[in-house]
């Protein structure tokens, strides 16, 4: 699936763009399934906001339990000062996660498309294991900023070996909050780690290294058409701005490792009931 040049580029830059990797029909099945889940979602029962600007202080049981469920999280900008919704529900969800691949057949079928497993095998993952799926809405006007971070801060294996596959469900541009990455910075140190104490069921983000993000002139915008995939290393710093445009920017994200890697107990995401999802 991947050429030697592509493999070398992934190794050198820490990310790789695969333009138009998925057909429109495949995306549409996932998108429809995601919208059907939102339609069923009871917003009066769950008001957990997902934002990244509070050092993850908002992670609660509804978030932790989503490791083995399909839960919807709200945009900060979707609630008024009184905590009431100020937008239609379908324009209020920040993202859903994190076990759609196990629990929603359309997501499971998509994740089992041969291309995904093959790309991982080409990168040396002999038994690709899918830990989580996220469907991110990046709603028009309010889709929240995701601050600079490295995914190895949130998904921890020994050795560090998680790979992200970010798939554009809609065209991603600077205007609607595309991803930004910094070529080569996957070799920089891990800045933070989010660990959960399971007795108190609280998560804490701890700073490990004060090295600044190299965001002066180096970041590259991942402006890609719908159906494109961006693969990235778990130490790659990445960011996306608030979506101030009038267009949404839906994306599906998969995080994988190899079955042989140890999945650590302090990870917020634990799947004792679902086990390994192998591709
Ligand atoms: Fe991330």
Boltz pocket constraint, residues with backbone or C-beta under 6 A from the ligand:
constraints:
  - pocket:
      binder: B
      contacts: [[A, 149], [A, 150], [A, 151], [A, 238]]
      max_distance: 6.0
